[in-house]
Each structure stands twice: as C-alpha cells, then as structure tokens.
Amino acid sequence: QVQLVESGGGLVQAGGSLRLSCAASLRLSSFNAMGWYRQAPGKQREFVARMTNGGTTNYADSVKGRFTISRDNAKNALDLQMNSLKSEDTAVYYCNALFEMRNYWGQGTQVTVSS
C-alpha cells in the first residue's frame, strides 16, 4: 500500500529557507515519478517540482533557481529544499507519487512565508 507523509513545513520570513520531506512506504525506485504540488487559499493545486525514476527533474517557472528536489534512497524520502522564499510561496505543499498508473497524495504540510 502506498503511503506518503510530508513533514518540514512551518512559518518562515521572506528570504528564508525550509526543507520539506516526503516519507514513502515503498522504495523510491518503485515509483515512476514523484513530485511536489502546492495549493494556496482560494487557488487550484499547482505543480511545483517533479523527479522521474531516472532522475530527470522539472520545475515550475515560479520556483526555478530557488527550489531543489532530491531523493534520499536510504530513507525512502523525497525532499524539497526551498530557498529565497517569497510570500507567494505560502501554500499547503503536497507530495505526489505515480505508482502503477495511479497517483497518490500525502496529507500536505503548511508553508507560510511572512513578508
């Protein structure tokens, strides 16, 4: 059974950094791809970053150069390093995994950036 649990959210000042982590119940190599999405109040969920099983990464234009997605195979975790945070990065961040043609989601972790 696929389970994803996010951690690392919190309150940070603009310009600061946070590191999110998504712990998976399966080995990361089991997933076709994993990624991060976010949803701000009153807005639709949007793509943030993604990494395929082969290691190819993609980022939303709004986070390029500031966010870095990586995986820790020893911990079965997908991380998102977020630097130079802006108030518009405030959102609930969700971990996503594609496994056997189905999408799975974590419960989300709140990131609040104060200006």
BELVEN-V960493 format. One record per residue. N is the residue number from 1. RES is the residue in one letter. SS is DSSP state (helix for helix, strand for strand, loop for the rest). PSI is psi in degrees with one decimal (* if undefined). NEAR is the number of other C-alpha atoms within 12 Angstrom. Layout:
n = [N N]
res = [RES RES]
ss = [SS SS]
psi = [PSI PSI]
near = [NEAR NEAR]
//
This chain:
n = [1 2 3 4 5 6 7 8 9 10 11 12 13 14 15 16 17 18 19 20 21 22 23 24 25 26 27 28 29 30 31 32 33 34 35 36 37 38 39 40 41 42 43 44 45 46 47 48 49 50 51 52 53 54 55 56 57 58 59 60 61 62 63 64 65 66 67 68 69 70 71 72 73 74 75 76 77 78 79 80 81 82 83 84 85 86 87 88 89 90 91 92 93 94 95 96 97 98 99 100 101 102 103 104 105 106 107 108 109 110 111 112 113 114 115]
res = [Q V Q L V E S G G G L V Q A G G S L R L S C A A S L R L S S F N A M G W Y R Q A P G K Q R E F V A R M T N G G T T N Y A D S V K G R F T I S R D N A K N A L D L Q M N S L K S E D T A V Y Y C N A L F E M R N Y W G Q G T Q V T V S S]
ss = [loop loop loop strand strand strand strand loop loop strand strand strand strand loop loop loop loop strand strand strand strand strand strand strand loop loop loop helix helix helix loop loop strand strand strand strand strand strand strand loop loop loop loop loop loop strand strand strand strand strand strand strand loop loop loop loop strand strand strand loop loop loop loop loop loop loop strand strand strand strand strand strand loop loop loop loop strand strand strand strand strand strand loop loop loop loop helix helix helix loop strand strand strand strand strand strand strand strand strand loop loop strand strand strand strand loop loop loop strand strand strand strand strand strand loop]
psi = [136.0 124.5 137.9 129.2 117.0 153.3 166.3 -4.9 171.5 -165.6 130.8 151.1 154.5 137.2 -11.3 -173.3 152.9 154.0 118.6 150.0 143.6 111.2 126.8 150.1 -10.2 164.3 142.2 -28.8 -11.4 -21.8 142.3 -36.5 156.4 154.2 -176.5 138.3 164.9 155.1 116.1 158.5 129.5 5.7 163.9 157.1 137.9 154.3 140.2 -58.4 157.1 147.3 128.5 170.3 -32.0 -4.8 1.0 134.6 149.5 146.2 149.4 147.1 -33.4 -16.9 -4.1 134.1 -11.3 -35.3 146.2 126.4 139.8 167.3 145.6 95.4 -30.9 -31.1 0.9 47.0 143.8 124.4 156.5 107.9 122.8 115.7 163.6 48.9 145.8 162.1 -31.3 -4.9 -6.8 124.5 170.9 127.5 130.3 138.6 141.7 143.2 138.3 116.6 120.2 49.2 13.4 144.3 136.0 148.1 147.7 -177.5 -13.8 153.5 135.7 131.5 123.3 123.4 118.7 140.3 *]
near = [12 23 25 34 29 33 27 28 30 25 25 25 21 21 19 24 27 33 29 35 35 41 34 36 24 24 26 35 25 22 34 24 32 47 46 46 36 35 26 24 17 10 12 12 20 26 25 34 37 36 31 25 23 15 21 17 23 24 24 22 13 19 28 20 17 25 31 30 36 33 33 19 21 13 17 24 32 45 37 39 28 36 24 25 30 26 19 23 39 29 32 34 41 40 45 42 39 28 26 13 11 15 19 28 28 29 22 30 31 27 35 29 27 19 16]
//
